[in-house]
Amino acid sequence: MRDSGRRPGHRIAGALATVVMVVVLGGLLYLRAWPPIVVVMSSSMEPAIDTGSIVLLKHMDGPPKVGDVVTVPVPVEAQADGYPSEVLHRVIEITEDGLVRTQGDNLDKPDPFAVPISAVTERVVTVLPGAGQLVAFLFSPYGLMWMAAGVFLLVVMPFFDGQRELKLAISEYGYHLKSHTQILQSMSIASQELAATTELFRESVATDTRDGSPYEDSSDDIDIPDWVA
């Protein structure tokens, strides 16, 4: 069987891929937010959150509190004034009738709208400064080529190498099985030939006995020496 010196590398790559998958899955189950990350594209929350940062969001188990940085769905009428469909701002007030008012840290006045407290479900738990540049690179043509090369090296090549090793093992097993089958066939043929030879010998002895040959079993014709007790 061929030397499988590359197997340790494949096992390491497989283990790393498994660890990454477990971490990602565990993170998604903990955060319960989708998408769990957001790239900040404005300076409205500076200096707390700089432009180009990535924020990690988590689904809240209870209502928001004053001071939380949350995602807020913007009403349609405010979108007509130039607001995006969603903003990432800080909670500055929760009214008695259950409305949430927000404001960007870098803005002079609160947002010109308020939303029901039930509409605010996700808050920022982590900020990764400058990570948005990495995301932008990953989704650029060069970044996509880099990720494709990584997938090919860590997933595709080990998969096909594993398939070749499996085929080789099956081929070698088939070869040994064929050899053992040939040995069993040879033993079977030899056994049949031995049985045929034995049968011919028996028939020959029986024929000689019927013809009165010296092989006839008669105790009167046997000369027993005197010294035999």
Secondary structure, DSSP 8 states (H G I E B T S, - for coil): ----TTHHHHHHHHHHHHHHHHHHHHHHHHH--SSSEEE--SSTTTTTS-TT-EEEEEE-SS---TT-EEEEE--HHHHTTT--SEEEEEEEEE-TTSEEEEE-TT-SS--S-EEEGGG--EEEEEEETTHHHHHHHHTSHHHHHHHHHHHIIIIIHHHHHHHHHHHHHHHHHHHHHHHHHHHHHHHHHHHHHHHHHHHHHHHHHHHHHHTT-TTS--GGG----TT--
